């Protein structure tokens, strides 16, 4: 199995395990839906940090609660600045 196929499976597996769409995954991790789509079909390689994040999200489904909280703090800080 090629590296691209592994990455494709990781995106699909993450969405399936979390019960979310690719669009929701994009919002959750702060990338565009097109980026997630590109990862899914192999047009774009997943970076090492994103690869680790997706694996962590699968391993610890409670981690997505933490990630959502972090994104909320980032959004609030952008409003202040």
C-alpha positions as CSV (number, residue, x, y, z in Angstrom):
1,X,0.0,0.0,0.0
2,X,1.4,3.4,-1.0
3,X,1.8,6.3,1.4
4,X,-1.0,8.2,-0.4
5,X,-3.4,5.3,0.1
6,X,-2.5,5.2,3.8
7,X,-3.2,8.9,4.1
8,X,-6.5,8.6,2.2
9,X,-7.6,5.8,4.5
10,X,-6.6,7.9,7.6
11,X,-8.8,10.8,6.6
12,X,-11.8,8.5,5.8
13,X,-11.1,6.5,9.0
14,X,-11.0,9.7,11.1
15,X,-14.3,10.9,9.7
16,X,-15.9,7.5,10.2
17,X,-14.6,7.0,13.7
18,X,-15.8,10.4,14.8
19,X,-19.1,10.2,12.9
20,X,-18.4,13.5,11.1
21,X,-18.2,14.7,7.5
22,X,-15.0,15.9,5.7
23,X,-16.3,19.4,6.0
24,X,-16.7,19.1,9.8
25,X,-13.2,17.6,10.0
26,X,-11.9,20.6,8.1
27,X,-13.6,23.0,10.5
28,X,-12.4,21.0,13.5
29,X,-8.7,21.1,12.5
30,X,-8.7,24.6,11.0
31,X,-8.2,23.8,7.3
32,X,-10.3,24.3,4.2
33,X,-12.7,21.6,3.1
34,X,-10.8,21.5,-0.2
35,X,-7.6,20.6,1.7
36,X,-9.4,17.7,3.4
37,X,-10.8,16.6,0.0
38,X,-7.3,16.8,-1.6
39,X,-5.9,14.7,1.2
40,X,-8.7,12.2,0.7
41,X,-8.0,11.7,-3.0
42,X,-4.2,12.0,-2.7
43,X,-3.8,15.3,-4.5
44,X,-2.1,16.7,-1.4
45,X,0.1,15.0,1.1
46,X,-0.8,15.1,4.8
47,X,1.8,16.8,6.9
48,X,3.3,15.0,9.8
49,X,1.6,17.1,12.5
50,X,-1.8,16.6,10.8
51,X,-1.1,12.9,10.5
52,X,-0.4,12.7,14.2
53,X,-3.5,14.8,15.0
54,X,-5.8,12.6,13.0
55,X,-4.4,9.5,14.7
56,X,-4.8,11.1,18.1
57,X,-8.4,12.0,17.3
58,X,-9.1,8.4,16.4
59,X,-7.4,7.1,19.4
60,X,-8.9,9.4,21.9
61,X,-12.3,10.6,20.8
62,X,-12.5,12.9,23.8
63,X,-9.6,14.8,22.2
64,X,-12.0,16.4,19.8
65,X,-13.6,18.2,22.7
66,X,-10.2,19.6,23.6
67,X,-9.6,20.6,20.0
68,X,-12.9,22.4,19.8
69,X,-12.1,24.3,23.0
70,X,-8.7,25.3,21.6
71,X,-10.3,26.5,18.4
72,X,-12.8,28.5,20.4
73,X,-10.1,30.2,22.4
74,X,-8.2,31.0,19.2
75,X,-11.4,32.5,17.6
76,X,-12.0,34.6,20.7
77,X,-8.5,35.9,20.7
78,X,-8.8,36.9,17.1
79,X,-11.9,38.9,18.0
80,X,-10.0,40.8,20.7
81,X,-7.1,41.7,18.5
